[in-house]
Amino acid sequence: MIWEAVTQAGSIYFYMAVLSALFATGRRRQAIGLSYLFALSALTVAITKEIFTTPRPPLHTEPTYGFPSGHTALSAALASFFLERKTFFLLAVPLLVGLSRIMLSEHYPIDVAGGLAIGLAGGALLKRIFDGNYERYLKAEQKYRTELLILLYLAFASTFLLSFHTTVYSNYTGLIIGLFTGILLNREPEGEKGIWRGLIALSGFLILLLPIQDTSLIYLSHFLLGAWVSYLGPLTADLLESAGKKN
């Protein structure tokens, strides 16, 4: 069904696929900005859902509350981060994703409107922050790398234990912690690299999607997926590139 295909443009996996290609091809500035945007949008959506606890339409299949729409928020965030005069057409994507959520009976129009507001505002905010403070961010990342990795380890340990009690939002937390662990481990300088590297990263990404639906592994599989996006994917491309040069 066409709406089921359209709605995937707002999934966390589509967002991660875009990030995977950006990290692997050396577009680290954009990738890091979008990583923080993902964390901001996902956490805002999750917290807002728990505050309002609004029901979804009767025929829904998602286990979480309705307001706001997470798919719409993520697609709007992604579009707004790349939004310029020449790319104004990108706004059509979150609008179509929002419409698909209504047509699939997953959300009411007010849920979609809330998701659009969160995504567009978050994207505009993060883009503005990173445009003027990226170099400052890199210095802080380098200075406090060890301390940040320790914090991520503690976050992993605590949220991993919580994932045994509930699988709700385990995908979000696993992805975020894995993603930022990889960012801190990845010390590659920014610089555009071959498109084939992106294809390698995306191939591994698709393979890692296979165990995603196993609820007993949902936290660990998403953690690994996040780490692949920001670290393991680019590392694999580096290793294959080095092997190719030797041969």
C-alpha positions in Angstrom: 0.0 0.0 0.0 1.3 3.4 -1.0 0.7 5.0 2.5 2.7 2.3 4.2 5.6 3.1 1.9 5.3 6.8 2.4 5.2 6.5 6.2 8.6 4.9 6.3 10.2 8.2 5.4 9.4 9.2 9.0 10.7 6.1 10.7 13.8 6.0 12.8 15.3 3.6 10.3 15.1 5.9 7.4 16.6 8.7 9.6 19.5 6.3 10.6 20.0 5.3 7.0 20.6 9.0 6.0 23.0 9.4 9.0 24.8 6.2 8.0 25.5 7.5 4.5 26.6 10.9 5.8 29.1 9.5 8.3 30.5 7.0 5.8 31.1 9.6 3.1 32.8 12.1 5.4 30.1 14.6 6.0 30.6 14.6 9.7 29.4 18.1 10.4 26.0 17.4 9.0 25.9 13.9 10.5 26.7 15.1 14.0 24.1 17.9 13.8 21.5 15.5 12.6 22.5 13.1 15.4 21.8 15.7 18.1 18.6 16.6 16.2 17.5 13.0 16.4 18.1 12.8 20.1 16.3 16.1 20.7 13.3 15.2 18.6 13.0 11.6 19.9 13.2 12.6 23.5 10.8 15.5 23.0 8.3 13.3 21.4 8.6 10.6 24.0 8.3 13.0 27.0 5.4 14.8 25.4 3.5 11.6 24.7 3.9 10.6 28.4 2.7 14.0 29.5 -0.5 14.2 27.4 -1.2 10.4 27.3 -3.7 10.9 24.4 -5.2 7.9 22.8 -4.7 6.9 19.1 -7.5 6.2 16.6 -9.3 2.9 17.2 -7.5 0.9 14.5 -4.0 1.8 15.5 -1.1 -0.7 15.8 1.5 1.3 17.6 1.9 0.7 21.3 2.6 4.3 22.4 0.3 7.3 23.0 -0.9 9.5 20.2 0.2 13.1 20.6 2.5 14.0 19.0 3.3 11.9 15.9 6.9 10.7 16.1 7.1 9.8 12.4 6.0 13.3 11.4 8.4 14.9 13.9 11.4 13.0 12.6 10.6 13.6 8.9 10.0 17.3 9.7 13.3 17.6 11.6 15.2 15.9 8.8 13.6 18.1 6.2 14.1 21.4 8.1 17.8 20.7 8.8 18.4 20.7 5.0 15.8 23.4 4.2 17.0 26.3 2.0 15.4 28.3 -0.7 16.4 25.7 -3.3 15.3 22.8 -1.2 11.9 24.2 -0.1 10.3 21.2 -1.8 11.6 19.0 1.1 8.6 20.3 3.2 6.4 18.0 1.1 8.0 15.0 2.8 6.8 15.6 6.4 3.4 16.7 5.0 3.0 13.4 3.1 4.3 11.4 6.1 1.8 13.2 8.4 -1.0 12.4 5.9 0.1 8.8 5.8 -0.2 8.5 9.6 -3.8 9.7 9.4 -4.7 7.5 6.5 -3.2 4.5 8.3 -5.3 5.3 11.4 -2.2 5.7 13.6 -2.8 9.4 14.4 -5.4 12.1 14.5 -4.7 15.4 12.7 -3.8 17.2 16.0 -1.1 14.6 16.5 0.4 15.3 13.1 0.3 19.0 13.7 2.2 18.5 17.0 4.8 16.4 15.3 5.3 19.0 12.6 5.8 21.7 15.1 8.4 19.7 17.1 10.3 18.6 14.0 10.4 22.0 12.3 11.3 23.9 15.4 14.0 21.4 16.5 15.5 21.3 13.0 15.7 25.1 12.7 17.2 25.4 16.2 19.9 22.7 15.8 20.9 24.0 12.4 21.4 27.5 13.8 23.4 26.3 16.7 25.7 24.1 14.7 26.2 26.7 12.0 28.0 29.0 14.5 29.4 26.6 17.1 30.6 23.5 15.4 34.3 24.2 15.9 33.6 24.9 19.6 31.7 21.7 19.8 34.7 19.7 18.4 37.1 21.2 20.9 34.7 20.3 23.8 34.2 16.8 22.4 38.0 16.3 22.3 38.6 17.7 25.7 35.9 15.8 27.5 35.9 12.6 25.4 36.8 10.2 28.3 34.2 11.7 30.7 31.5 11.6 28.0 32.3 8.0 27.2 32.0 7.1 31.0 28.6 8.8 31.1 27.4 6.9 28.1 28.6 3.7 29.7 26.6 4.4 32.8 23.6 5.4 30.7 23.9 2.1 28.8 24.1 0.1 32.0 21.1 1.7 33.5 18.8 1.8 30.4 19.8 -1.8 29.5 18.5 -3.0 32.8 15.3 -1.0 32.4 14.7 -2.5 28.9 14.0 -5.8 30.6 10.9 -4.3 32.3 9.5 -2.5 29.2 10.3 -2.4 25.5 8.6 0.9 25.0 11.2 3.5 23.8 14.0 0.9 24.1 14.6 1.4 20.4 15.1 5.2 21.0 17.4 4.8 23.9 19.5 2.1 22.4 19.9 4.0 19.2 20.8 7.3 20.9 23.4 5.7 23.2 24.9 3.6 20.4 25.0 6.6 18.1 26.8 8.9 20.4 29.2 6.3 21.6 30.2 5.8 18.0 30.6 9.6 17.5 33.0 9.8 20.4 35.0 6.8 19.1 35.1 8.1 15.5 38.0 10.5 15.2 37.9 10.8 11.4 38.3 14.4 10.2 35.5 15.8 8.0 36.0 15.6 4.3 34.0 14.2 1.4 34.8 10.6 0.5 33.6 8.2 -2.2 29.9 7.4 -2.6 30.8 3.7 -2.5 31.6 4.0 1.2 28.1 5.1 1.8 26.8 2.0 -0.1 29.0 -0.2 2.1 27.6 1.4 5.3 24.1 1.1 4.1 24.5 -2.6 3.2 25.7 -3.4 6.7 22.9 -1.2 8.0 20.3 -3.3 6.1 21.8 -6.5 7.4 21.6 -5.2 11.0 17.9 -4.5 10.5 17.1 -8.3 10.4 17.1 -8.9 14.2 15.3 -5.6 15.0 11.9 -7.1 15.4 13.0 -9.6 18.1 11.7 -7.8 21.2 14.1 -9.7 23.5 17.0 -8.0 21.6 15.4 -4.7 20.9 17.7 -2.6 23.1 21.0 -4.3 22.1 20.1 -4.5 18.4 19.3 -0.8 18.3 22.4 0.1 20.3 24.5 -1.9 17.7 22.6 -0.2 14.9 23.4 3.2 16.3 27.1 2.3 16.8 27.2 1.0 13.2 25.9 4.3 11.8 28.4 6.6 13.5 31.5 4.3 13.9 31.4 0.7 12.7 30.1 1.5 9.2 32.8 4.1 8.5 35.4 1.8 10.1 34.4 -1.1 7.8 34.6 1.2 4.8 38.1 2.3 5.9 39.3 -1.4 6.3 37.9 -2.4 2.9 39.5 0.7 1.3 42.9 -0.1 2.9 42.6 -3.8 1.7 41.8 -2.6 -1.8 44.9 -0.4 -1.9 47.2 -3.2 -0.8 45.9 -5.5 -3.5 
